[in-house]
Amino acid sequence: MKKIALVAALAAVAAPAFAQSSVTLWGRLNTSVESQKFGNQDRKVAVQNNSSRLGLRGTEDLGGGLKASFNLEHGLNSDTGTVQTLGGPSTMFWSRQANVELSGAFGTVRLGTWFPDSYFSTVDRTSNHNHDTGTSSDALFSDFGFGVRTNKVGYFSPTVGGFNFIGSVRAGEGSGPRAYDLSLNYEVNGLHIAGTYAQASRYIGAGQIGSGAKRQTYGLEADYAFGPVLVTGYFQSEKVDGFRTRNIGRVSAMYSLGQSEFHFNIGGTKAGGDSASANGMTGDSFRTAGASQWTLGYNYNLSKRTKIYAFYTDIDQKLPNKGGDFDSLAVGVRHNF
């Protein structure tokens, strides 16, 4: 009886603590079967992961409008079951996010690891047919590499009159660069406009021209939804010290009809920059010759959580003998939970 009474007493004490917090397990599995062709190589069939992930997030109400939250997000390869490190060390488990934050009327202060918000304000909104994942992700966008995602301090302002501001700083800890990432967003009545700026004291990119040099990018994005139509586009200007400025642009459109979505996007860049893409293309050829990319896609939403899709994507680098070219015809399933 004493043991039962003790357990009951402990449960009574612990219950309020559990009631104050909420923890959610969530994830996304996104896998496709593709017919891929790299340059002059023979076409091959591949089972392709498209940024599948597993996450934990939680929030505690501290009272007085103050909340504490955390985000843990693990990248995984759904085709092989292995860890997707996204350019980080092989020991990195929470490769997509690992951060804690405090929020209130002042906004949100976040500490830890996450993707640059200038990315989410521009290319992630434009390449929306498969959420900028897998072989059809934007191969031309100026990505600073893995080094700018970790060891960060960020501030997210409250939204006032449709405007909000996001800024983060990486102090240059360890082998990574000192980096800044700024995003100003305006969103009202189906219209979203963003201006972004990102800077890294040196670029960490394996085997690429400009690795170690200071890099800066300016971006401008706009998207507008009216009825069943969504049109989006971004323009980005990149400068790497010691090399020419590279300008990148992409436009996209989506038309919804019942459970169906029809997607098209096209982008390009001239020679003079440096980039790395999800499908393994190297940035050196983009610098020396420029490139273009277009994607045609179709999604069918079986539910709010599950869709089947098909797309064709084509990357054309302006090199002899189709050097660096890539195309893929794909069908896939994406399920959120």
C-alpha positions in Angstrom: 0.0 0.0 0.0 2.9 2.3 0.8 4.4 1.7 -2.6 1.1 2.4 -4.4 0.7 5.6 -2.4 4.2 6.7 -3.3 3.6 6.1 -7.0 0.3 8.0 -6.9 2.0 10.9 -5.1 4.8 11.0 -7.7 2.3 10.9 -10.6 0.3 13.7 -9.0 3.5 15.9 -8.8 4.7 15.0 -12.4 1.3 15.4 -14.1 1.4 19.3 -14.1 4.9 19.2 -15.7 3.7 16.9 -18.5 0.6 19.0 -19.0 2.8 22.1 -19.6 4.8 20.5 -22.5 3.9 18.9 -25.9 6.3 16.8 -27.9 5.5 15.7 -31.5 7.1 12.9 -33.5 6.8 13.7 -37.2 8.5 12.9 -40.5 8.4 12.7 -44.3 9.2 9.8 -46.6 9.7 10.8 -50.2 11.0 8.2 -52.6 11.0 8.0 -56.4 11.9 5.5 -59.2 13.8 7.3 -61.9 15.4 6.9 -65.3 18.6 9.0 -65.0 21.2 10.0 -67.5 24.5 11.8 -66.6 26.2 13.4 -69.6 27.3 10.8 -72.2 26.9 7.8 -69.8 24.3 5.1 -70.4 20.9 5.8 -68.9 20.2 3.9 -65.7 17.2 3.2 -63.4 17.6 4.3 -59.8 15.5 4.3 -56.6 16.0 7.9 -55.4 15.6 9.5 -51.9 14.1 13.0 -51.9 15.1 14.5 -48.6 13.3 12.1 -46.3 13.4 13.1 -42.7 12.4 12.3 -39.1 11.8 14.9 -36.5 10.9 15.7 -32.9 9.6 19.1 -31.8 8.2 20.4 -28.6 6.9 23.5 -26.9 6.4 24.5 -23.2 4.2 27.3 -22.2 6.2 29.3 -19.5 3.4 31.7 -18.8 3.1 35.4 -19.5 3.3 34.9 -23.2 6.7 33.2 -23.0 7.3 29.8 -24.6 10.3 27.5 -24.9 10.6 25.2 -27.9 13.0 22.7 -29.5 13.5 21.2 -33.0 15.4 18.1 -33.8 15.4 16.9 -37.4 17.2 13.9 -38.8 17.9 13.4 -42.5 17.7 9.9 -43.8 18.1 8.1 -47.1 14.8 6.3 -47.7 16.3 4.2 -50.5 19.1 2.7 -48.4 18.0 3.4 -44.8 21.3 5.2 -44.1 21.9 8.7 -42.5 21.7 11.7 -44.9 24.5 14.0 -43.6 23.9 16.8 -46.2 27.6 17.5 -46.4 28.3 17.2 -42.7 30.4 14.7 -40.8 29.3 11.0 -40.9 28.7 11.2 -37.1 26.1 13.9 -37.5 22.7 12.5 -36.7 20.5 15.6 -36.5 21.8 16.8 -39.8 18.8 19.0 -40.7 18.0 20.8 -37.4 19.0 20.8 -33.8 18.0 24.0 -32.0 16.3 25.5 -28.9 14.4 28.7 -28.8 12.5 31.2 -26.6 9.6 33.2 -28.0 7.2 35.9 -26.9 5.8 39.2 -27.9 9.4 40.3 -28.7 9.7 37.5 -31.4 11.9 34.4 -31.2 15.5 33.8 -30.4 17.0 30.5 -31.6 20.3 28.8 -30.9 21.7 25.8 -32.7 21.6 24.4 -36.2 19.2 25.0 -39.1 19.0 25.8 -42.8 19.5 29.4 -43.8 16.3 31.3 -43.9 17.3 33.2 -47.1 16.9 29.7 -48.7 13.3 29.2 -47.4 12.3 32.7 -48.5 13.5 32.2 -52.1 14.3 28.9 -53.8 12.2 26.7 -51.5 9.1 28.7 -52.4 9.9 28.7 -56.1 10.8 25.1 -56.7 7.6 23.9 -55.1 6.7 20.8 -57.2 8.7 18.5 -55.0 9.7 21.0 -52.3 13.2 21.5 -53.8 14.3 18.0 -53.1 16.0 15.2 -55.0 17.3 15.3 -58.6 14.8 18.0 -59.6 15.9 20.4 -56.9 17.3 23.8 -58.1 20.9 22.9 -59.2 21.8 26.6 -59.9 20.9 28.3 -56.6 23.9 29.8 -54.7 24.4 27.5 -51.7 27.1 28.3 -49.2 27.6 24.7 -48.3 27.2 22.8 -45.0 29.4 25.1 -43.0 26.9 27.9 -42.5 24.1 25.8 -41.0 25.7 25.0 -37.6 26.6 26.9 -34.5 24.1 29.8 -35.1 22.2 32.5 -33.2 19.1 33.7 -34.9 16.3 36.2 -34.3 12.7 35.9 -35.8 10.7 39.1 -35.5 6.9 39.1 -34.9 4.8 39.8 -38.0 3.6 43.4 -38.1 1.4 44.7 -41.0 2.5 41.7 -43.1 6.2 42.3 -42.5 8.7 40.1 -40.6 12.5 40.0 -40.4 14.8 37.0 -39.8 18.5 37.3 -39.1 21.1 34.8 -38.0 24.9 34.9 -37.3 27.5 32.2 -37.3 30.6 33.4 -35.3 33.1 31.3 -37.2 33.5 28.5 -34.6 35.7 25.5 -35.5 36.4 25.0 -39.2 33.3 26.7 -40.5 33.1 30.3 -41.8 31.8 33.4 -40.1 28.5 33.9 -41.8 25.4 36.2 -41.8 21.9 35.5 -43.2 19.2 38.1 -43.5 15.6 37.8 -44.8 12.9 40.5 -45.0 9.4 39.1 -45.9 6.1 40.7 -46.7 3.0 38.5 -47.1 -0.7 39.5 -47.5 -3.7 38.3 -49.5 -1.8 35.6 -51.4 1.2 37.8 -52.2 4.7 37.1 -50.8 7.7 39.3 -51.4 11.2 38.6 -49.9 14.5 40.4 -50.0 17.6 38.4 -48.7 21.3 38.8 -48.1 23.8 36.2 -47.1 27.6 36.4 -46.5 30.2 33.9 -45.5 33.8 34.7 -44.8 34.9 31.6 -46.7 33.0 28.9 -48.6 33.3 25.3 -47.5 32.7 23.3 -50.6 34.6 20.1 -51.5 36.8 20.4 -54.5 35.1 23.6 -55.9 36.5 26.8 -57.3 36.2 29.6 -54.8 36.5 27.3 -51.8 38.0 29.4 -49.0 37.0 32.7 -50.6 34.5 35.2 -49.2 31.0 34.9 -50.7 28.0 37.2 -50.8 24.6 36.8 -52.4 21.6 39.2 -52.7 18.2 37.7 -53.5 14.7 38.9 -54.4 11.7 36.6 -54.6 8.0 37.1 -55.2 5.0 34.7 -55.4 1.3 35.3 -55.9 -1.6 32.9 -55.6 -4.9 33.8 -57.3 -7.6 31.2 -57.6 -6.1 27.9 -58.7 -2.9 29.5 -60.0 0.4 30.1 -58.2 3.2 32.0 -59.9 6.7 32.4 -58.3 10.1 33.6 -59.2 13.4 34.7 -57.8 16.6 36.6 -58.8 19.9 36.1 -57.1 23.2 37.8 -57.5 26.3 36.0 -56.2 29.9 37.3 -55.8 32.9 35.2 -54.8 36.1 37.1 -54.1 38.5 36.7 -57.0 35.8 35.7 -59.5 33.1 37.3 -61.5 29.6 37.9 -60.3 27.0 35.3 -61.3 23.3 36.1 -61.7 20.8 33.3 -61.2 17.0 33.4 -62.0 14.1 31.0 -61.9 10.3 31.3 -62.5 7.7 28.7 -61.8 3.9 28.2 -62.1 1.4 25.8 -60.6 -2.2 25.1 -61.6 -4.5 23.2 -59.2 -7.5 21.2 -60.5 -9.2 19.2 -57.8 -6.6 16.9 -56.4 -4.3 17.5 -59.3 -1.4 19.9 -59.5 0.4 20.8 -62.7 3.9 22.3 -62.3 6.5 24.0 -64.5 9.7 25.8 -63.7 12.7 27.1 -65.6 15.9 28.8 -64.5 19.4 29.7 -65.7 22.7 31.3 -65.0 25.6 32.6 -67.1 29.2 31.7 -66.5 31.0 33.3 -63.6 29.6 31.7 -60.5 30.0 28.5 -58.4 27.3 26.1 -57.2 26.7 22.6 -56.0 23.5 20.6 -56.7 21.7 17.8 -55.0 22.3 15.4 -57.9 26.1 15.5 -57.7 27.0 18.1 -60.4 30.0 20.2 -59.5 30.1 23.9 -59.4 33.2 24.4 -61.5 31.4 23.7 -64.8 28.6 26.2 -63.8 31.4 28.8 -63.3 33.1 28.2 -66.6 30.1 27.7 -68.9 26.8 28.5 -67.2 23.8 26.3 -67.2 20.0 26.1 -67.6 17.5 23.8 -65.9 13.8 23.1 -66.4 11.3 20.8 -64.8 7.8 19.7 -65.7 5.8 18.0 -62.9 2.5 16.5 -61.9 1.2 15.8 -58.4 -1.9 14.0 -57.4 -2.9 14.5 -53.7 -4.4 11.3 -52.4 -4.9 13.1 -49.0 -3.5 16.0 -47.1 -0.5 13.8 -46.1 0.1 11.6 -49.2 0.7 12.4 -52.8 1.9 10.5 -55.9 3.9 12.5 -58.5 5.8 12.4 -61.7 8.3 14.8 -63.2 10.9 15.3 -65.9 13.9 17.5 -65.1 16.8 18.5 -67.4 20.1 20.3 -66.7 22.0 21.6 -69.6 25.6 22.8 -68.9 27.2 24.6 -71.8 30.1 22.2 -72.1 31.4 20.1 -75.0 30.2 16.5 -75.4 27.3 17.1 -72.9 29.8 17.3 -70.0 27.8 17.8 -66.8 24.4 17.4 -68.4 21.7 15.5 -66.5 18.1 14.5 -67.0 15.7 12.3 -65.1 12.2 11.0 -65.7 10.7 10.1 -62.3 7.6 8.8 -60.5 7.3 8.8 -56.7 5.3 8.8 -53.5 5.6 11.3 -50.7 4.0 10.7 -47.3 4.0 13.0 -44.3 3.3 11.8 -40.8 
